[in-house]
Amino acid sequence: MKCKVLELLRSHREPVSGEEISAQLGVSRTAVWKHIKTLREEGYEIVSQPGKGYLLKGIPDLLLRGELAHFLAGSMFARSIQCHLTVGSTNDLAKAAADQGAPEGALVVAECQEQGKGRLGRQWFSPQGGGIYASVVLRPPLKPEQAPGFTLLAAVALAEAVQKVAGLTPGIKWPNDVLLAGKKFCGILTEMKAEMDRIYYLVIGTGINVNTDPQSFPESLRDTATSIKTEGGKAVSRIELLAVYLKNMETLYKVYLEQGLPPVIEKWKTWNVTLGQAVSLTSGGEVFQGRAVDIAGNGGLVVVGNDGEERIFQSGEVTLRTK
Amino acid sequence: MKCKVLELLRSHREPVSGEEISAQLGVSRTAVWKHIKTLREEGYEIVSQPGKGYLLKGIPDLLLRGELAHFLAGSMFARSIQCHLTVGSTNDLAKAAADQGAPEGALVVAECQEQGKGRLGRQWFSPQGGGIYASVVLRPPLKPEQAPGFTLLAAVALAEAVQKVAGLTPGIKWPNDVLLAGKKFCGILTEMKAEMDRIYYLVIGTGINVNTDPQSFPESLRDTATSIKTEGGKAVSRIELLAVYLKNMETLYKVYLEQGLPPVIEKWKTWNVTLGQAVSLTSGGEVFQGRAVDIAGNGGLVVVGNDGEERIFQSGEVTLRTK
């Protein structure tokens, strides 16, 4: 019933009287008042205008299940939503859900991660307040060698979302580091369970420093990490950013399944800050130096070495070199 | 103590008296007699020669933990051995063990699988009596795109083991169907958990029709399936075959880690029945017809299509076509 009260307030741009809510929903005015009180406690800004009624003026910037369901209505990511205050790692919860048969699109969100994970077993600093920590389960009818395409796809979805919601223009460093002013504000970790012939499931985990204060970062990160608020100068709605990101991801996922990776790569290239650059690429303990020249059809990075040798890397870590 | 009695009998080629066993192990002669009785019940053939003592003449053809530990002594596959009579699927148990931190080399063996799994979600018929159903956990410091190499590697390890133990010469159909007289007697299912930059673990599951009677197969399989006993005309020791297979796998695994896949591919080619053949390759719902001409450096199958186009497949299913 609380949700129905909220939906009713959402659908009105003018104040609605307690009497009208009571009549429309068939509950007592006391009950209406109690639900309004609870919603206010959850952070909803509901003003009471004497003689007119209640008006919803603001929603809390909390990743609440009901809010996500509202913003994601009709999307595959609205099918199964888990919201937590504190978790170990959203990817671990999403993998556990996938092992238990969670549907494609299952979403796990947290306000804080105690063991947030980055690539290669690294930590992803995940403080409470201002960050998005979200993981989704996908079950693409594809093969393991097609999985790296999803790291490009997720980066494009995020770059587009940041531009739309925050009005900023990020750059993507291959494969999926999304940067603002050359600094990292987002990490994407894609994990999979598969046999050699097909993927069972992918979990794409995303950590985004949205309104996070970089002063709260460990000192070792302060030079290289940033947040959207820091770069844009104002806070943005986390709910809106997450919803736009996931909707973009769904759109690109359909493109990948229907048309293959090339159209995703074309979009990726519009955000690219890697191609044309002198790079050091660390992959499997080896460091390769050269110039990044292209993205291969399967998403790999094509690098021409200093000795003229061309190599394609499916994974690895790029450092942009200043000459 | 039962194991010590067994080890003592194993180490003697002549009968050992109950008195001597009793003295060497520091237990009563009644205790010795009870352990001998238990071992006999487990299937050990221990003859009692009047006036001389006990002689171990045969070990049971059961995949017993103690026997496997004995045959695999010193191997990475002796680190953690689980033996079961009946399981759902050894791969599922091995994955669960790996998720719980099982060491590299962890081995799960069963006499019978109720839900034996093949590639692409198919069933692997796993009756009790005569078959080997075994899964191992590997944790290679490699990337997901290097995982398909293990399917070739496992097939080579098995082909070599069958030749050594059964004296037969199997053929390998790409990627890892090991055949006798053109019929399948073995299935290998490789599963993995990974992030895009590294494999967390691989589980390689192997089902082998060793002494299985093909008359026990479902009718739909009888034309295409066989067993080692059927083709060789005599039963072979399952314990020995499994131990030789796993030791071969360990050797090839070291070669792969130290020298890369090419030397494994060279060995694979000596068993090959695919290259030079007209093939239909089904991969991701697509059927490609042509001639299999080579194995790529990463283990993929190089096929020249009927239209002259050359393509490399990382996974898929090959049908050898009769022209």
Interface residues (C-beta under 8 A of the other chain):
Chain A: R119 L120 P141 L142 K143 P144 E145 A147 P148 T151 P175 L189 T190 E191 M192 K193 A194 E195 M196 D197 R198 S283 G284 Q314 S315 G316 E317
Chain B: R119 L120 P141 L142 K143 P144 E145 A147 P148 T151 P175 L189 T190 E191 M192 K193 A194 E195 M196 D197 R198 S283 G284 Q314 S315 G316 E317
